Amino acid sequence: MNEEKDKKSNMLHYLAYSILGICLLVSVYFNLSHEQALIQKDINIAKCDKFENLRSDVQSEYVSKEDFQSLKNRLADLSGQKKLLLEQRDAMQQKSEKEEPKAAAPLDSNITMAKDFAKCYNMDVGSYIINYQCKKNISDFIDKHKDAKYFEIIGIVDEIEFKLYKNLQNNDFIYENLGITQKTIEYMKKLTDSGLAKHRAIEAIWVIKSHAGRQTSAYNTNYKLLSKDGKRGVIVRAYK
């Protein structure tokens, strides 16, 4: 009788240990499966750490770091251009207000214009500095017409010198993000080309007075010439 009870007790213990063992195995299995899933997730994340590796539907909802930085740099460049253009406009307006108005060339029906003229067509883009050859051409012309009553200088600007403004006028991004209108760009362009032509003429006047004396009469015109074939500089005429 006791032996039968011991057998039943042993079977119960065996069954309990078996169930416990199975539970432990199941627990270990699920833990290992979870860890493997986490590892696989990390691997998938590592594979998709680049924007171009993401699915197209995910990419459509975001902007890559490269594109964002490119747009940011573009906006910074345009902001810098806007600041520079506004500074140039303000500087030209201030200088125009401070400069004393120059007397216009005298009107006299007895004065005739010499048929020849001095020319300087090869100034650098955006520059009003007169090079050696141009100074020589002007000086030789002055010496040839020492009896002239006065000299007239016309500034010449080239269309290519204002290509920036044309590009800005056709750039909707500027109007939308920088608050500049097309009318503002056009106004600034006029100020710039008129100012550049005037500076070139004034530089030529200094060359004339330095060569022939400060008493020499020289005037810059109130208009400019716009070249379409790359001419940039001045024309000097003599009136007798």
Wavefront OBJ file of the C-alpha trace (Angstrom):
o trace
v 0.000 0.000 0.000
v 2.809 2.350 0.957
v 4.703 1.411 -2.170
v 1.712 2.322 -4.307
v 1.468 5.731 -2.578
v 5.200 6.320 -3.120
v 4.834 5.514 -6.817
v 1.940 7.948 -7.167
v 3.916 10.603 -5.285
v 6.941 10.083 -7.500
v 4.787 10.329 -10.611
v 3.287 13.590 -9.375
v 6.749 14.997 -8.690
v 7.952 13.860 -12.100
v 4.923 15.409 -13.766
v 5.397 18.677 -11.859
v 9.086 18.835 -12.767
v 8.254 18.053 -16.376
v 5.693 20.846 -16.544
v 8.152 23.238 -14.894
v 10.852 22.245 -17.357
v 8.531 22.782 -20.300
v 7.587 26.225 -18.956
v 11.238 27.136 -18.618
v 11.951 26.021 -22.176
v 8.990 28.020 -23.500
v 10.133 31.087 -21.554
v 13.673 30.776 -22.894
v 12.332 30.361 -26.432
v 10.203 33.515 -26.270
v 13.056 35.522 -24.730
v 15.411 34.417 -27.487
v 12.806 35.206 -30.149
v 12.294 38.702 -28.701
v 16.027 39.366 -28.625
v 16.388 38.184 -32.216
v 13.517 40.458 -33.249
v 15.232 43.427 -31.596
v 18.515 42.575 -33.287
v 16.764 42.286 -36.657
v 15.050 45.640 -36.054
v 18.406 47.267 -35.319
v 19.791 45.753 -38.510
v 16.852 47.101 -40.522
v 17.291 50.547 -38.982
v 20.992 50.457 -39.786
v 20.180 49.577 -43.381
v 17.741 52.493 -43.651
v 19.854 55.149 -41.966
v 20.277 56.894 -45.338
v 17.457 58.843 -46.900
v 17.847 57.173 -50.285
v 17.379 53.746 -48.643
v 13.924 54.613 -47.357
v 10.828 53.578 -49.223
v 9.554 56.079 -51.779
v 6.323 56.672 -49.856
v 8.365 57.524 -46.762
v 10.737 59.766 -48.728
v 7.789 61.759 -50.086
v 6.888 62.844 -46.546
v 10.346 64.168 -45.676
v 13.224 66.203 -47.068
v 16.737 64.799 -47.023
v 19.411 66.568 -44.988
v 21.314 67.338 -48.195
v 18.286 68.956 -49.867
v 17.420 70.875 -46.706
v 20.973 72.186 -46.369
v 21.030 73.083 -50.064
v 17.812 75.099 -49.725
v 19.131 76.710 -46.562
v 22.368 77.728 -48.300
v 20.427 79.025 -51.291
v 18.232 81.190 -49.097
v 21.318 82.494 -47.272
v 22.965 83.391 -50.607
v 19.848 85.179 -51.813
v 19.562 87.031 -48.515
v 23.168 88.129 -48.933
v 22.473 89.271 -52.492
v 19.461 91.226 -51.317
v 21.506 92.922 -48.597
v 24.283 93.770 -51.058
v 21.871 95.169 -53.638
v 20.094 97.304 -51.065
v 23.429 98.596 -49.740
v 24.538 99.480 -53.279
v 21.268 101.272 -53.935
v 21.462 103.248 -50.689
v 25.125 104.117 -51.271
v 24.404 105.423 -54.768
v 21.451 107.455 -53.545
v 23.509 108.993 -50.722
v 26.427 109.756 -53.017
v 24.099 111.312 -55.572
v 22.632 113.571 -52.882
v 26.073 114.638 -51.614
v 27.682 115.301 -55.002
v 27.528 118.842 -56.274
v 25.643 119.081 -59.545
v 28.031 119.526 -62.467
v 27.386 122.278 -64.952
v 26.109 121.091 -68.290
v 28.120 121.679 -71.409
v 27.520 125.242 -72.645
v 25.161 125.713 -75.561
v 26.651 127.840 -78.302
v 25.648 127.784 -81.944
v 29.173 128.844 -82.940
v 30.742 125.754 -81.352
v 31.311 122.729 -83.561
v 32.146 119.179 -82.602
v 35.367 117.626 -83.879
v 34.742 114.709 -86.223
v 37.165 112.371 -84.490
v 36.947 111.242 -80.873
v 38.859 109.254 -78.276
v 37.423 105.931 -77.268
v 37.958 103.382 -74.549
v 35.953 100.181 -74.986
v 37.818 97.560 -72.959
v 37.122 98.303 -69.289
v 36.578 95.309 -67.034
v 33.021 94.240 -66.267
v 31.603 96.379 -63.467
v 34.752 98.532 -63.257
v 35.395 102.212 -63.947
v 39.191 102.049 -63.686
v 40.878 103.413 -66.809
v 43.863 101.375 -67.978
v 47.132 102.703 -69.368
v 46.224 102.354 -73.053
v 42.917 104.130 -72.539
v 44.643 106.995 -70.680
v 47.130 107.288 -73.537
v 44.342 107.439 -76.127
v 42.606 110.213 -74.191
v 45.838 112.148 -73.589
v 46.802 111.963 -77.284
v 43.330 113.186 -78.218
v 43.598 116.112 -75.773
v 46.999 117.080 -77.182
v 45.580 116.981 -80.703
v 42.744 119.322 -79.732
v 44.467 121.742 -77.381
v 42.406 124.573 -78.840
v 39.105 122.916 -77.874
v 36.795 125.022 -75.741
v 35.642 121.998 -73.811
v 35.502 118.208 -73.867
v 32.452 116.019 -73.459
v 32.567 112.489 -72.026
v 29.937 109.803 -72.534
v 29.915 106.712 -70.344
v 29.309 103.322 -71.969
v 27.918 100.265 -70.201
v 27.446 96.747 -71.520
v 24.290 94.655 -71.174
v 26.248 91.732 -69.708
v 27.261 93.876 -66.725
v 23.689 93.686 -65.461
v 23.027 90.017 -66.124
v 22.604 89.522 -62.377
v 19.590 91.827 -62.342
v 18.038 90.027 -65.301
v 18.442 86.720 -63.489
v 16.891 88.211 -60.368
v 13.955 89.568 -62.336
v 13.171 86.057 -63.584
v 13.553 84.385 -60.189
v 10.192 83.963 -58.449
v 11.956 82.478 -55.417
v 13.311 85.954 -54.560
v 9.927 87.642 -54.713
v 8.334 84.973 -52.546
v 11.039 84.720 -49.887
v 12.826 88.087 -49.755
v 9.959 90.515 -50.214
v 11.433 92.203 -53.301
v 9.246 93.194 -56.223
v 10.198 93.183 -59.886
v 9.789 96.963 -59.898
v 12.404 97.244 -57.132
v 14.884 95.139 -59.115
v 14.314 97.257 -62.233
v 14.802 100.478 -60.249
v 18.030 99.187 -58.731
v 19.247 98.142 -62.189
v 18.677 101.657 -63.547
v 20.527 103.186 -60.626
v 23.405 100.786 -61.102
v 23.931 101.194 -64.849
v 23.522 104.986 -64.676
v 25.918 105.169 -61.744
v 28.524 102.995 -63.469
v 28.385 105.048 -66.676
v 28.708 108.250 -64.644
v 31.690 106.931 -62.689
v 33.448 106.015 -65.923
v 32.852 109.491 -67.311
v 34.087 111.133 -64.080
v 37.265 109.035 -64.172
v 37.871 110.204 -67.747
v 37.431 113.819 -66.609
v 40.145 113.291 -63.993
v 42.448 111.899 -66.688
v 41.814 114.971 -68.853
v 42.405 117.458 -66.032
v 45.477 115.594 -64.802
v 46.973 115.753 -68.288
v 45.874 119.190 -69.500
v 45.397 121.047 -66.212
v 42.514 121.568 -63.809
v 41.391 124.641 -65.732
v 40.442 122.458 -68.703
v 36.688 122.356 -69.224
v 35.287 118.838 -69.315
v 31.724 117.653 -68.800
v 30.015 114.308 -68.520
v 26.719 113.913 -70.341
v 23.448 113.342 -68.531
v 22.877 110.222 -70.604
v 24.730 106.959 -71.205
v 25.301 104.582 -74.099
v 24.189 100.962 -73.736
v 26.337 98.530 -75.705
v 25.147 95.153 -76.951
v 28.494 93.993 -78.308
v 30.776 94.097 -75.272
v 31.920 97.738 -75.277
v 32.574 99.107 -71.766
v 34.223 102.474 -71.177
v 33.948 106.061 -72.433
v 33.912 108.263 -75.506
v 35.595 111.681 -75.382
v 34.559 114.398 -77.839
v 36.087 117.813 -78.434
v 34.136 121.033 -79.127
v 35.765 124.090 -80.718
l 1 2 3 4 5 6 7 8 9 10 11 12 13 14 15 16 17 18 19 20 21 22 23 24 25 26 27 28 29 30 31 32 33 34 35 36 37 38 39 40 41 42 43 44 45 46 47 48 49 50 51 52 53 54 55 56 57 58 59 60 61 62 63 64 65 66 67 68 69 70 71 72 73 74 75 76 77 78 79 80 81 82 83 84 85 86 87 88 89 90 91 92 93 94 95 96 97 98 99 100 101 102 103 104 105 106 107 108 109 110 111 112 113 114 115 116 117 118 119 120 121 122 123 124 125 126 127 128 129 130 131 132 133 134 135 136 137 138 139 140 141 142 143 144 145 146 147 148 149 150 151 152 153 154 155 156 157 158 159 160 161 162 163 164 165 166 167 168 169 170 171 172 173 174 175 176 177 178 179 180 181 182 183 184 185 186 187 188 189 190 191 192 193 194 195 196 197 198 199 200 201 202 203 204 205 206 207 208 209 210 211 212 213 214 215 216 217 218 219 220 221 222 223 224 225 226 227 228 229 230 231 232 233 234 235 236 237 238 239 240
